[in-house]
Amino acid sequence: MPELARFYGLVIRMFAETGERHHHPHFHVVSPNGEAVFTIDNLEILAGKLPSRERRLVEAWAELHRIELLENWARLQAGGQIVPIDPLR
């Protein structure tokens, strides 16, 4: 799964859906403390769980980079490659 960003022990990834596309645009987060899938539009957790501190970090990062996330989603679904996104600093 292509990596978009890495910061504070969090790894943000996104992948292209194959077959019938029925999911909301989303990204995956992996940390030492859990995993979660976030929608891009409203940052709702679709699956998994993260500790509240890590969730807030992901939400802050995603709010800053929502347009880039949506562009990467469209790029992947069209068969292209992702463009890495700056980490939260």
Biopython code that builds the backbone (N, CA, C, O; Angstrom):
import numpy as np
from Bio.PDB.StructureBuilder import StructureBuilder

atoms = [
    (1, "MET", "N", (0.859, -1.169, 0.000)),
    (1, "MET", "CA", (0.000, 0.000, 0.000)),
    (1, "MET", "C", (0.907, 1.234, 0.000)),
    (1, "MET", "O", (1.755, 1.361, 0.883)),
    (2, "PRO", "N", (0.755, 2.133, -0.951)),
    (2, "PRO", "CA", (1.610, 3.313, -1.050)),
    (2, "PRO", "C", (1.506, 4.222, 0.185)),
    (2, "PRO", "O", (0.421, 4.467, 0.711)),
    (3, "GLU", "N", (2.654, 4.702, 0.619)),
    (3, "GLU", "CA", (2.731, 5.560, 1.798)),
    (3, "GLU", "C", (2.635, 7.028, 1.398)),
    (3, "GLU", "O", (3.368, 7.496, 0.527)),
    (4, "LEU", "N", (1.721, 7.748, 2.048)),
    (4, "LEU", "CA", (1.540, 9.181, 1.805)),
    (4, "LEU", "C", (2.417, 10.023, 2.718)),
    (4, "LEU", "O", (3.033, 10.995, 2.279)),
    (5, "ALA", "N", (2.468, 9.643, 3.999)),
    (5, "ALA", "CA", (3.211, 10.440, 4.979)),
    (5, "ALA", "C", (3.536, 9.571, 6.185)),
    (5, "ALA", "O", (2.938, 8.518, 6.406)),
    (6, "ARG", "N", (4.520, 10.058, 6.967)),
    (6, "ARG", "CA", (4.923, 9.380, 8.196)),
    (6, "ARG", "C", (5.317, 10.466, 9.194)),
    (6, "ARG", "O", (6.158, 11.313, 8.892)),
    (7, "PHE", "N", (4.708, 10.443, 10.383)),
    (7, "PHE", "CA", (5.041, 11.419, 11.423)),
    (7, "PHE", "C", (4.581, 10.900, 12.778)),
    (7, "PHE", "O", (3.561, 10.218, 12.885)),
    (8, "TYR", "N", (5.345, 11.232, 13.805)),
    (8, "TYR", "CA", (5.012, 10.875, 15.190)),
    (8, "TYR", "C", (4.612, 9.406, 15.355)),
    (8, "TYR", "O", (3.709, 9.093, 16.131)),
    (9, "GLY", "N", (5.270, 8.523, 14.641)),
    (9, "GLY", "CA", (4.972, 7.104, 14.738)),
    (9, "GLY", "C", (3.749, 6.657, 13.951)),
    (9, "GLY", "O", (3.371, 5.487, 14.008)),
    (10, "LEU", "N", (3.132, 7.570, 13.221)),
    (10, "LEU", "CA", (1.948, 7.263, 12.414)),
    (10, "LEU", "C", (2.353, 7.106, 10.956)),
    (10, "LEU", "O", (3.140, 7.899, 10.439)),
    (11, "VAL", "N", (1.828, 6.101, 10.301)),
    (11, "VAL", "CA", (2.074, 5.897, 8.872)),
    (11, "VAL", "C", (0.733, 6.021, 8.162)),
    (11, "VAL", "O", (-0.220, 5.314, 8.488)),
    (12, "ILE", "N", (0.666, 6.931, 7.186)),
    (12, "ILE", "CA", (-0.559, 7.190, 6.430)),
    (12, "ILE", "C", (-0.399, 6.564, 5.051)),
    (12, "ILE", "O", (0.576, 6.823, 4.346)),
    (13, "ARG", "N", (-1.375, 5.731, 4.677)),
    (13, "ARG", "CA", (-1.314, 5.036, 3.390)),
    (13, "ARG", "C", (-2.644, 5.146, 2.663)),
    (13, "ARG", "O", (-3.683, 5.434, 3.257)),
    (14, "MET", "N", (-2.577, 4.907, 1.362)),
    (14, "MET", "CA", (-3.776, 4.923, 0.527)),
    (14, "MET", "C", (-3.547, 3.944, -0.613)),
    (14, "MET", "O", (-2.423, 3.779, -1.087)),
    (15, "PHE", "N", (-4.618, 3.300, -1.046)),
    (15, "PHE", "CA", (-4.470, 2.387, -2.168)),
    (15, "PHE", "C", (-5.674, 2.484, -3.090)),
    (15, "PHE", "O", (-6.739, 2.973, -2.713)),
    (16, "ALA", "N", (-5.472, 2.004, -4.303)),
    (16, "ALA", "CA", (-6.542, 2.006, -5.303)),
    (16, "ALA", "C", (-7.493, 0.863, -5.016)),
    (16, "ALA", "O", (-7.066, -0.226, -4.633)),
    (17, "GLU", "N", (-8.770, 1.103, -5.199)),
    (17, "GLU", "CA", (-9.766, 0.049, -5.071)),
    (17, "GLU", "C", (-9.881, -0.658, -6.416)),
    (17, "GLU", "O", (-9.822, -0.033, -7.475)),
    (18, "THR", "N", (-10.044, -1.954, -6.348)),
    (18, "THR", "CA", (-10.222, -2.718, -7.578)),
    (18, "THR", "C", (-11.648, -3.233, -7.631)),
    (18, "THR", "O", (-12.321, -3.337, -6.606)),
    (19, "GLY", "N", (-12.095, -3.548, -8.808)),
    (19, "GLY", "CA", (-13.460, -4.056, -8.960)),
    (19, "GLY", "C", (-14.487, -2.958, -8.752)),
    (19, "GLY", "O", (-14.253, -1.798, -9.093)),
    (20, "GLU", "N", (-15.621, -3.335, -8.191)),
    (20, "GLU", "CA", (-16.707, -2.379, -7.959)),
    (20, "GLU", "C", (-16.297, -1.385, -6.877)),
    (20, "GLU", "O", (-15.915, -1.782, -5.777)),
    (21, "ARG", "N", (-16.375, -0.121, -7.184)),
    (21, "ARG", "CA", (-15.968, 0.919, -6.241)),
    (21, "ARG", "C", (-17.181, 1.417, -5.478)),
    (21, "ARG", "O", (-18.105, 1.995, -6.050)),
    (22, "HIS", "N", (-17.158, 1.184, -4.187)),
    (22, "HIS", "CA", (-18.306, 1.575, -3.386)),
    (22, "HIS", "C", (-17.925, 2.278, -2.093)),
    (22, "HIS", "O", (-18.800, 2.651, -1.311)),
    (23, "HIS", "N", (-16.641, 2.461, -1.859)),
    (23, "HIS", "CA", (-16.198, 3.115, -0.643)),
    (23, "HIS", "C", (-16.085, 4.617, -0.825)),
    (23, "HIS", "O", (-15.891, 5.117, -1.932)),
    (24, "HIS", "N", (-16.211, 5.315, 0.277)),
    (24, "HIS", "CA", (-15.918, 6.746, 0.288)),
    (24, "HIS", "C", (-14.409, 6.907, 0.107)),
    (24, "HIS", "O", (-13.645, 6.011, 0.465)),
    (25, "PRO", "N", (-13.975, 8.042, -0.446)),
    (25, "PRO", "CA", (-12.535, 8.299, -0.472)),
    (25, "PRO", "C", (-11.994, 8.209, 0.958)),
    (25, "PRO", "O", (-12.553, 8.809, 1.876)),
    (26, "HIS", "N", (-10.912, 7.461, 1.140)),
    (26, "HIS", "CA", (-10.420, 7.224, 2.486)),
    (26, "HIS", "C", (-8.919, 6.961, 2.480)),
    (26, "HIS", "O", (-8.306, 6.762, 1.431)),
    (27, "PHE", "N", (-8.347, 6.966, 3.678)),
    (27, "PHE", "CA", (-6.940, 6.625, 3.859)),
    (27, "PHE", "C", (-6.794, 5.778, 5.116)),
    (27, "PHE", "O", (-7.667, 5.770, 5.984)),
    (28, "HIS", "N", (-5.682, 5.073, 5.195)),
    (28, "HIS", "CA", (-5.409, 4.153, 6.289)),
    (28, "HIS", "C", (-4.298, 4.724, 7.167)),
    (28, "HIS", "O", (-3.357, 5.343, 6.673)),
    (29, "VAL", "N", (-4.422, 4.508, 8.464)),
    (29, "VAL", "CA", (-3.409, 4.941, 9.418)),
    (29, "VAL", "C", (-2.982, 3.731, 10.237)),
    (29, "VAL", "O", (-3.815, 2.977, 10.740)),
    (30, "VAL", "N", (-1.662, 3.559, 10.362)),
    (30, "VAL", "CA", (-1.110, 2.493, 11.182)),
    (30, "VAL", "C", (-0.191, 3.142, 12.207)),
    (30, "VAL", "O", (0.642, 3.983, 11.868)),
    (31, "SER", "N", (-0.349, 2.744, 13.461)),
    (31, "SER", "CA", (0.530, 3.220, 14.519)),
    (31, "SER", "C", (0.893, 2.037, 15.397)),
    (31, "SER", "O", (0.301, 0.967, 15.257)),
    (32, "PRO", "N", (1.848, 2.202, 16.296)),
    (32, "PRO", "CA", (2.163, 1.112, 17.217)),
    (32, "PRO", "C", (0.982, 0.768, 18.133)),
    (32, "PRO", "O", (0.955, -0.305, 18.735)),
    (33, "ASN", "N", (0.015, 1.673, 18.238)),
    (33, "ASN", "CA", (-1.101, 1.511, 19.170)),
    (33, "ASN", "C", (-2.432, 1.160, 18.516)),
    (33, "ASN", "O", (-3.441, 1.034, 19.210)),
    (34, "GLY", "N", (-2.454, 1.001, 17.209)),
    (34, "GLY", "CA", (-3.702, 0.653, 16.550)),
    (34, "GLY", "C", (-3.679, 0.981, 15.074)),
    (34, "GLY", "O", (-2.674, 1.445, 14.534)),
    (35, "GLU", "N", (-4.792, 0.733, 14.441)),
    (35, "GLU", "CA", (-4.973, 1.034, 13.017)),
    (35, "GLU", "C", (-6.371, 1.571, 12.820)),
    (35, "GLU", "O", (-7.293, 1.211, 13.551)),
    (36, "ALA", "N", (-6.530, 2.448, 11.816)),
    (36, "ALA", "CA", (-7.856, 2.982, 11.520)),
    (36, "ALA", "C", (-7.930, 3.396, 10.058)),
    (36, "ALA", "O", (-6.916, 3.665, 9.415)),
    (37, "VAL", "N", (-9.148, 3.438, 9.557)),
    (37, "VAL", "CA", (-9.430, 3.918, 8.204)),
    (37, "VAL", "C", (-10.309, 5.155, 8.366)),
    (37, "VAL", "O", (-11.367, 5.094, 8.992)),
    (38, "PHE", "N", (-9.865, 6.281, 7.797)),
    (38, "PHE", "CA", (-10.574, 7.559, 7.903)),
    (38, "PHE", "C", (-11.156, 7.958, 6.548)),
    (38, "PHE", "O", (-10.499, 7.801, 5.519)),
    (39, "THR", "N", (-12.380, 8.472, 6.546)),
    (39, "THR", "CA", (-12.900, 9.101, 5.333)),
    (39, "THR", "C", (-12.178, 10.427, 5.152)),
    (39, "THR", "O", (-11.740, 11.037, 6.127)),
    (40, "ILE", "N", (-12.054, 10.869, 3.919)),
    (40, "ILE", "CA", (-11.389, 12.139, 3.662)),
    (40, "ILE", "C", (-12.351, 13.306, 3.872)),
    (40, "ILE", "O", (-11.950, 14.352, 4.383)),
    (41, "ASP", "N", (-13.607, 13.140, 3.485)),
    (41, "ASP", "CA", (-14.533, 14.268, 3.531)),
    (41, "ASP", "C", (-14.853, 14.753, 4.942)),
    (41, "ASP", "O", (-14.829, 15.959, 5.187)),
    (42, "ASN", "N", (-15.152, 13.853, 5.873)),
    (42, "ASN", "CA", (-15.512, 14.318, 7.219)),
    (42, "ASN", "C", (-14.652, 13.706, 8.320)),
    (42, "ASN", "O", (-14.946, 13.883, 9.502)),
    (43, "LEU", "N", (-13.590, 12.986, 7.945)),
    (43, "LEU", "CA", (-12.641, 12.378, 8.868)),
    (43, "LEU", "C", (-13.291, 11.436, 9.872)),
    (43, "LEU", "O", (-12.851, 11.316, 11.016)),
    (44, "GLU", "N", (-14.336, 10.780, 9.421)),
    (44, "GLU", "CA", (-14.996, 9.748, 10.221)),
    (44, "GLU", "C", (-14.158, 8.473, 10.152)),
    (44, "GLU", "O", (-13.579, 8.163, 9.110)),
    (45, "ILE", "N", (-14.093, 7.742, 11.251)),
    (45, "ILE", "CA", (-13.397, 6.464, 11.239)),
    (45, "ILE", "C", (-14.351, 5.401, 10.706)),
    (45, "ILE", "O", (-15.408, 5.154, 11.284)),
    (46, "LEU", "N", (-13.964, 4.778, 9.597)),
    (46, "LEU", "CA", (-14.759, 3.714, 8.987)),
    (46, "LEU", "C", (-14.493, 2.367, 9.645)),
    (46, "LEU", "O", (-15.387, 1.528, 9.753)),
    (47, "ALA", "N", (-13.269, 2.176, 10.078)),
    (47, "ALA", "CA", (-12.892, 0.902, 10.689)),
    (47, "ALA", "C", (-11.691, 1.128, 11.592)),
    (47, "ALA", "O", (-10.900, 2.045, 11.371)),
    (48, "GLY", "N", (-11.561, 0.299, 12.598)),
    (48, "GLY", "CA", (-10.406, 0.350, 13.476)),
    (48, "GLY", "C", (-10.546, 1.362, 14.590)),
    (48, "GLY", "O", (-11.615, 1.923, 14.832)),
    (49, "LYS", "N", (-9.414, 1.578, 15.267)),
    (49, "LYS", "CA", (-9.412, 2.482, 16.411)),
    (49, "LYS", "C", (-7.990, 2.961, 16.678)),
    (49, "LYS", "O", (-7.025, 2.208, 16.550)),
    (50, "LEU", "N", (-7.889, 4.237, 17.055)),
    (50, "LEU", "CA", (-6.618, 4.819, 17.479)),
    (50, "LEU", "C", (-6.829, 5.495, 18.825)),
    (50, "LEU", "O", (-7.940, 5.928, 19.131)),
    (51, "PRO", "N", (-5.776, 5.593, 19.637)),
    (51, "PRO", "CA", (-5.898, 6.391, 20.855)),
    (51, "PRO", "C", (-6.246, 7.837, 20.500)),
    (51, "PRO", "O", (-5.901, 8.311, 19.418)),
    (52, "SER", "N", (-6.923, 8.531, 21.402)),
    (52, "SER", "CA", (-7.428, 9.875, 21.098)),
    (52, "SER", "C", (-6.320, 10.851, 20.695)),
    (52, "SER", "O", (-6.541, 11.681, 19.813)),
    (53, "ARG", "N", (-5.146, 10.778, 21.306)),
    (53, "ARG", "CA", (-4.049, 11.686, 20.927)),
    (53, "ARG", "C", (-3.650, 11.462, 19.473)),
    (53, "ARG", "O", (-3.479, 12.422, 18.722)),
    (54, "GLU", "N", (-3.501, 10.209, 19.076)),
    (54, "GLU", "CA", (-3.119, 9.899, 17.700)),
    (54, "GLU", "C", (-4.233, 10.282, 16.733)),
    (54, "GLU", "O", (-3.966, 10.777, 15.638)),
    (55, "ARG", "N", (-5.460, 10.056, 17.131)),
    (55, "ARG", "CA", (-6.590, 10.445, 16.275)),
    (55, "ARG", "C", (-6.582, 11.948, 16.025)),
    (55, "ARG", "O", (-6.786, 12.392, 14.895)),
    (56, "ARG", "N", (-6.349, 12.728, 17.068)),
    (56, "ARG", "CA", (-6.311, 14.195, 16.905)),
    (56, "ARG", "C", (-5.172, 14.621, 15.979)),
    (56, "ARG", "O", (-5.341, 15.537, 15.174)),
    (57, "LEU", "N", (-4.014, 13.966, 16.085)),
    (57, "LEU", "CA", (-2.901, 14.285, 15.188)),
    (57, "LEU", "C", (-3.271, 13.998, 13.739)),
    (57, "LEU", "O", (-2.995, 14.806, 12.852)),
    (58, "VAL", "N", (-3.891, 12.858, 13.500)),
    (58, "VAL", "CA", (-4.302, 12.487, 12.144)),
    (58, "VAL", "C", (-5.340, 13.486, 11.624)),
    (58, "VAL", "O", (-5.246, 13.938, 10.483)),
    (59, "GLU", "N", (-6.313, 13.827, 12.443)),
    (59, "GLU", "CA", (-7.349, 14.781, 12.017)),
    (59, "GLU", "C", (-6.755, 16.143, 11.683)),
    (59, "GLU", "O", (-7.142, 16.762, 10.692)),
    (60, "ALA", "N", (-5.809, 16.619, 12.510)),
    (60, "ALA", "CA", (-5.161, 17.914, 12.236)),
    (60, "ALA", "C", (-4.410, 17.866, 10.911)),
    (60, "ALA", "O", (-4.518, 18.781, 10.094)),
    (61, "TRP", "N", (-3.645, 16.789, 10.701)),
    (61, "TRP", "CA", (-2.888, 16.641, 9.454)),
    (61, "TRP", "C", (-3.831, 16.582, 8.255)),
    (61, "TRP", "O", (-3.606, 17.257, 7.250)),
    (62, "ALA", "N", (-4.891, 15.772, 8.363)),
    (62, "ALA", "CA", (-5.813, 15.597, 7.239)),
    (62, "ALA", "C", (-6.565, 16.884, 6.909)),
    (62, "ALA", "O", (-6.827, 17.160, 5.738)),
    (63, "GLU", "N", (-6.910, 17.662, 7.908)),
    (63, "GLU", "CA", (-7.575, 18.943, 7.640)),
    (63, "GLU", "C", (-6.661, 19.871, 6.857)),
    (63, "GLU", "O", (-7.113, 20.582, 5.960)),
    (64, "LEU", "N", (-5.380, 19.867, 7.192)),
    (64, "LEU", "CA", (-4.416, 20.708, 6.474)),
    (64, "LEU", "C", (-4.193, 20.243, 5.041)),
    (64, "LEU", "O", (-3.857, 21.046, 4.172)),
    (65, "HIS", "N", (-4.379, 18.955, 4.793)),
    (65, "HIS", "CA", (-4.018, 18.375, 3.496)),
    (65, "HIS", "C", (-5.201, 17.718, 2.780)),
    (65, "HIS", "O", (-5.005, 16.823, 1.957)),
    (66, "ARG", "N", (-6.409, 18.147, 3.082)),
    (66, "ARG", "CA", (-7.605, 17.522, 2.504)),
    (66, "ARG", "C", (-7.587, 17.544, 0.971)),
    (66, "ARG", "O", (-7.908, 16.540, 0.335)),
    (67, "ILE", "N", (-7.219, 18.663, 0.384)),
    (67, "ILE", "CA", (-7.192, 18.760, -1.087)),
    (67, "ILE", "C", (-6.180, 17.775, -1.666)),
    (67, "ILE", "O", (-6.469, 17.095, -2.650)),
    (68, "GLU", "N", (-4.998, 17.696, -1.060)),
    (68, "GLU", "CA", (-3.978, 16.761, -1.540)),
    (68, "GLU", "C", (-4.441, 15.307, -1.379)),
    (68, "GLU", "O", (-4.158, 14.465, -2.232)),
    (69, "LEU", "N", (-5.145, 15.020, -0.297)),
    (69, "LEU", "CA", (-5.685, 13.672, -0.103)),
    (69, "LEU", "C", (-6.684, 13.326, -1.203)),
    (69, "LEU", "O", (-6.636, 12.234, -1.769)),
    (70, "LEU", "N", (-7.586, 14.252, -1.503)),
    (70, "LEU", "CA", (-8.577, 14.011, -2.555)),
    (70, "LEU", "C", (-7.919, 13.868, -3.922)),
    (70, "LEU", "O", (-8.331, 13.034, -4.729)),
    (71, "GLU", "N", (-6.901, 14.676, -4.181)),
    (71, "GLU", "CA", (-6.177, 14.564, -5.451)),
    (71, "GLU", "C", (-5.481, 13.209, -5.561)),
    (71, "GLU", "O", (-5.505, 12.581, -6.620)),
    (72, "ASN", "N", (-4.861, 12.759, -4.470)),
    (72, "ASN", "CA", (-4.217, 11.444, -4.478)),
    (72, "ASN", "C", (-5.238, 10.334, -4.662)),
    (72, "ASN", "O", (-4.972, 9.370, -5.379)),
    (73, "TRP", "N", (-6.400, 10.450, -4.029)),
    (73, "TRP", "CA", (-7.457, 9.446, -4.194)),
    (73, "TRP", "C", (-7.845, 9.343, -5.676)),
    (73, "TRP", "O", (-7.907, 8.246, -6.231)),
    (74, "ALA", "N", (-8.101, 10.479, -6.301)),
    (74, "ALA", "CA", (-8.499, 10.492, -7.711)),
    (74, "ALA", "C", (-7.392, 9.915, -8.584)),
    (74, "ALA", "O", (-7.660, 9.152, -9.512)),
    (75, "ARG", "N", (-6.148, 10.283, -8.285)),
    (75, "ARG", "CA", (-5.008, 9.798, -9.054)),
    (75, "ARG", "C", (-4.917, 8.265, -8.976)),
    (75, "ARG", "O", (-4.750, 7.597, -9.996)),
    (76, "LEU", "N", (-5.026, 7.724, -7.772)),
    (76, "LEU", "CA", (-4.930, 6.268, -7.599)),
    (76, "LEU", "C", (-6.071, 5.534, -8.290)),
    (76, "LEU", "O", (-5.849, 4.509, -8.933)),
    (77, "GLN", "N", (-7.284, 6.049, -8.164)),
    (77, "GLN", "CA", (-8.435, 5.377, -8.765)),
    (77, "GLN", "C", (-8.363, 5.412, -10.289)),
    (77, "GLN", "O", (-8.966, 4.573, -10.958)),
    (78, "ALA", "N", (-7.629, 6.376, -10.839)),
    (78, "ALA", "CA", (-7.451, 6.476, -12.288)),
    (78, "ALA", "C", (-6.233, 5.686, -12.770)),
    (78, "ALA", "O", (-5.893, 5.717, -13.953)),
    (79, "GLY", "N", (-5.575, 4.972, -11.836)),
    (79, "GLY", "CA", (-4.435, 4.159, -12.222)),
    (79, "GLY", "C", (-3.093, 4.836, -12.071)),
    (79, "GLY", "O", (-2.074, 4.271, -12.469)),
    (80, "GLY", "N", (-3.060, 6.034, -11.506)),
    (80, "GLY", "CA", (-1.807, 6.760, -11.335)),
    (80, "GLY", "C", (-1.123, 6.446, -10.015)),
    (80, "GLY", "O", (-1.528, 5.551, -9.275)),
    (81, "GLN", "N", (-0.098, 7.194, -9.751)),
    (81, "GLN", "CA", (0.703, 7.044, -8.533)),
    (81, "GLN", "C", (0.407, 8.183, -7.565)),
    (81, "GLN", "O", (0.034, 9.281, -7.978)),
    (82, "ILE", "N", (0.579, 7.909, -6.276)),
    (82, "ILE", "CA", (0.369, 8.960, -5.287)),
    (82, "ILE", "C", (1.542, 9.934, -5.274)),
    (82, "ILE", "O", (2.646, 9.620, -5.719)),
    (83, "VAL", "N", (1.271, 11.103, -4.761)),
    (83, "VAL", "CA", (2.293, 12.103, -4.511)),
    (83, "VAL", "C", (2.392, 12.225, -2.990)),
    (83, "VAL", "O", (1.392, 12.525, -2.337)),
    (84, "PRO", "N", (3.575, 12.001, -2.413)),
    (84, "PRO", "CA", (3.707, 12.103, -0.954)),
    (84, "PRO", "C", (3.238, 13.470, -0.448)),
    (84, "PRO", "O", (3.328, 14.482, -1.143)),
    (85, "ILE", "N", (2.740, 13.459, 0.778)),
    (85, "ILE", "CA", (2.239, 14.674, 1.424)),
    (85, "ILE", "C", (3.134, 14.980, 2.617)),
    (85, "ILE", "O", (3.570, 14.073, 3.325)),
    (86, "ASP", "N", (3.407, 16.268, 2.837)),
    (86, "ASP", "CA", (4.262, 16.668, 3.947)),
    (86, "ASP", "C", (3.701, 16.154, 5.271)),
    (86, "ASP", "O", (2.488, 16.154, 5.479)),
    (87, "PRO", "N", (4.586, 15.719, 6.162)),
    (87, "PRO", "CA", (4.138, 15.257, 7.468)),
    (87, "PRO", "C", (3.727, 16.427, 8.371)),
    (87, "PRO", "O", (4.002, 17.588, 8.071)),
    (88, "LEU", "N", (3.081, 16.100, 9.456)),
    (88, "LEU", "CA", (2.754, 17.084, 10.484)),
    (88, "LEU", "C", (4.027, 17.382, 11.234)),
    (88, "LEU", "O", (4.768, 16.473, 11.609)),
    (89, "ARG", "N", (4.282, 18.661, 11.454)),
    (89, "ARG", "CA", (5.535, 19.049, 12.164)),
    (89, "ARG", "C", (5.190, 19.844, 13.388)),
    (89, "ARG", "O", (6.083, 20.266, 14.123)),
]
sb = StructureBuilder()
sb.init_structure("model")
sb.init_model(0)
sb.init_chain("A")
sb.init_seg("    ")
for serial, (resi, resn, name, xyz) in enumerate(atoms, 1):
    if name == "N":
        sb.init_residue(resn, " ", resi, " ")
    sb.init_atom(name, np.array(xyz, "f"), 0.0, 1.0, " ", f" {name:<3s}", serial, name[0])
structure = sb.get_structure()
